[in-house]
Amino acid sequence: MTDPIRHTSTDDETKNKKRKRKRGKKPSEESEPRNPYQAQQNEEEEKGEGDDNNKKEKKTKILKGKEEANEENKEEEAEGVEEENKRKKNVKRGGGSGIMSTDSFDSLNLSANTFRAIQELNFQYLTEIQARAIPSLLIGKDVLGAARTGSGKTLAFLIPAVELLYHIKFTPRNGTGVVVICPTRELAIQTYAVAKNLLKYHSHTVELVIGGAARRGEAERLVKGVNLLVATPGRLLDHLQNTKGFIYKNLKCLIIDEADRIMEANFEEEMKQIIKLLPKKRQTALFSATQTTKVQDLVRLSLKEYHLIDVDGGRTKVTNEGLKQGYFIVPSEERFILLYSFLVKTRSKKVMVFFSSCNSVKFHSDLLRYINVDCFDIHGKQKQQKRTKTFFDFCKAEKGILLCTDVAARGLDIPAVDVIVQFDPPDDPKEYIHRVGRTARGEGGKGKAFLFLIPEEMQFIRYLTAEKVPVEEQQINKNKLKNVQSQLEKMVEGNYYLRQAAKEAYKSYLLAYNSHSMKDIFNVHRLDLQAVAASFCFCSPPKVNLNLNSSASKFRKKMRIGGSRNGFSESNPYGMQKGRDEIRQFVRH
Ligand SMILES: Nc1ncnc2c1ncn2[C@@H]1O[C@H](COP(=O)(O)OP(=O)(O)OP(=O)(O)O)[C@@H](O)[C@H]1O
């Protein structure tokens, strides 16, 4: 069969657009809280410090000489210093719009081995969250850390974790001293890679335990002694309960990344059990870009006296400076056509497209490939090996399209993503923030994000605005939309596999819609099924067994028990959160 809407790739761009992250520019002149472990540092470090001191002494002499020669400039300099101090005051405590602080890594007095690993990353200055969280964690405080996406939270908790292991001289015989819990396997893989890098010059052991991986190999490594363990909740609990010889009684520090996500319904129970099993006498750190009341539950459950570090409190917007955000109001039947036209236009870019279900990712990736739009796809129904390979391949790619579910919404630090498309809307504004946070990361990062909404969903913008997310409507140039609907319909009709995939995707779209947490906006009963079917390339709605009414009535019943029909109010702008009986995140329909 010939492809009716094949497009050529002869105009493939050759631009090499590797972007380097900008770094902080000015060194700090303020003295830093001293690392309490400093006195214990070993000979190797002392030698390093000795060299440093010599250099510092030399530098001071040169500066002194210069000062004497420039007596007359002193006044000007003093003014300059005052200006600089004012500027620093702003930047240091979040007054600036960037993410960097003026503190450098050498001000932290880290062990030579950690410092060397950081130097190799070419990082010189701390980000704001690092400048504020690391000193507190180094002195053993519990921390609840909030800072926008892409602002360096990973190092903010991993550096103190590594320093802790170093200073208490943990060896494999001591078992696990630090556990880091991440909500998704890919995020755990990424965090493990950063931890491994930081530990490069240390002798401590680091391991990863995640669902979908070979459990036995993990167990064997745990028994040998893993000092820093990165894990997803389910697999961690499994090992805590079932792996004999896994020593966790010496645990000194528990770190929970994406803390609000970790407390979503499908992890909450596991987290409670994990916390019950782990030693009570330990340090705990919770981090996320977004906080919810659920985080407060976790705080009560796991933190003692803690430092609340909210870097972005008081900002007028919660998303990154370099991020331009827009939304399209597009009728259901034109959604795929708009996406297709958009992806063809942005072929030279690195784009992530979010869907509400695994089946939808699967169908759309099959369909796009079929019409010669190459793409990656990642979702929870794939084997872990494939997921991991896709993740790394997309990380390495300079351009390309990744279709994904919210499994890729949190924490992933994929280099140089240009555009985020939310083809299906997120479950709430917080998930929106995490999705768009996959671009414009780090200091000076730039990117674009586009949200697709059907006219019935327009109210969602109100909730984004209330959460300080600046979005602007984008006009659709109808002349630029590819006129391929009838060809697509014929193509899907004529291909058994595509037709089946389309049917599954259509069904999953409706089920995901039905389980949306903001039901007053995303009401499945208001959808025009003919138009929805068209967006899945059907000329009329396919027959699928949904039983939406029964789930909807179950939902309504639950809400009545809760005492409120919709739960909307000023203080609860999303409504219906507490009583929701179906969790849409990571849907596996
Ligand atoms: N001090 C630093 N200087 C320069 N770049 C840094 C620094 N610290 C971290 N980065 C880089 O910034 C990027 C974002 O960091 P990270 O992934 O830790 O963000 P995050 O705050 O955890 O984001 P998210 O909320 O999305 O999980 C990474 O590529 C990281 O290597």
PDBQT file of the ligand as one rigid body, heavy atoms in Angstrom, charges set to zero:
ROOT
HETATM    1  N1  LIG A 601      25.444  24.140  40.176  1.00  0.00    +0.000 N 
HETATM    2  C1  LIG A 601      25.099  23.878  38.927  1.00  0.00    +0.000 A 
HETATM    3  N2  LIG A 601      25.639  24.584  37.912  1.00  0.00    +0.000 NA
HETATM    4  C2  LIG A 601      25.257  24.346  36.633  1.00  0.00    +0.000 A 
HETATM    5  N3  LIG A 601      24.365  23.402  36.267  1.00  0.00    +0.000 NA
HETATM    6  C3  LIG A 601      23.806  22.661  37.245  1.00  0.00    +0.000 A 
HETATM    7  C4  LIG A 601      24.141  22.860  38.611  1.00  0.00    +0.000 A 
HETATM    8  N4  LIG A 601      23.439  21.981  39.350  1.00  0.00    +0.000 NA
HETATM    9  C5  LIG A 601      22.701  21.257  38.490  1.00  0.00    +0.000 A 
HETATM   10  N5  LIG A 601      22.916  21.659  37.228  1.00  0.00    +0.000 N 
HETATM   11  C6  LIG A 601      22.288  21.111  36.012  1.00  0.00    +0.000 C 
HETATM   12  O1  LIG A 601      20.959  21.621  35.915  1.00  0.00    +0.000 OA
HETATM   13  C7  LIG A 601      20.103  20.662  35.318  1.00  0.00    +0.000 C 
HETATM   14  C8  LIG A 601      18.841  20.470  36.139  1.00  0.00    +0.000 C 
HETATM   15  O2  LIG A 601      19.160  19.857  37.377  1.00  0.00    +0.000 OA
HETATM   16  P1  LIG A 601      18.200  18.798  38.078  1.00  0.00    +0.000 P 
HETATM   17  O3  LIG A 601      17.848  17.710  37.128  1.00  0.00    +0.000 OA
HETATM   18  O4  LIG A 601      18.801  18.431  39.369  1.00  0.00    +0.000 OA
HETATM   19  O5  LIG A 601      16.891  19.703  38.297  1.00  0.00    +0.000 OA
HETATM   20  P2  LIG A 601      15.657  19.475  39.268  1.00  0.00    +0.000 P 
HETATM   21  O6  LIG A 601      15.523  20.704  40.085  1.00  0.00    +0.000 OA
HETATM   22  O7  LIG A 601      15.790  18.177  39.986  1.00  0.00    +0.000 OA
HETATM   23  O8  LIG A 601      14.467  19.404  38.205  1.00  0.00    +0.000 OA
HETATM   24  P3  LIG A 601      13.037  18.651  38.297  1.00  0.00    +0.000 P 
HETATM   25  O9  LIG A 601      12.184  19.413  39.256  1.00  0.00    +0.000 OA
HETATM   26  O10 LIG A 601      12.529  18.714  36.909  1.00  0.00    +0.000 OA
HETATM   27  O11 LIG A 601      13.328  17.273  38.789  1.00  0.00    +0.000 OA
HETATM   28  C9  LIG A 601      20.926  19.384  35.175  1.00  0.00    +0.000 C 
HETATM   29  O12 LIG A 601      21.345  19.232  33.845  1.00  0.00    +0.000 OA
HETATM   30  C10 LIG A 601      22.111  19.603  36.077  1.00  0.00    +0.000 C 
HETATM   31  O13 LIG A 601      23.249  18.910  35.634  1.00  0.00    +0.000 OA
ENDROOT
TORSDOF 0
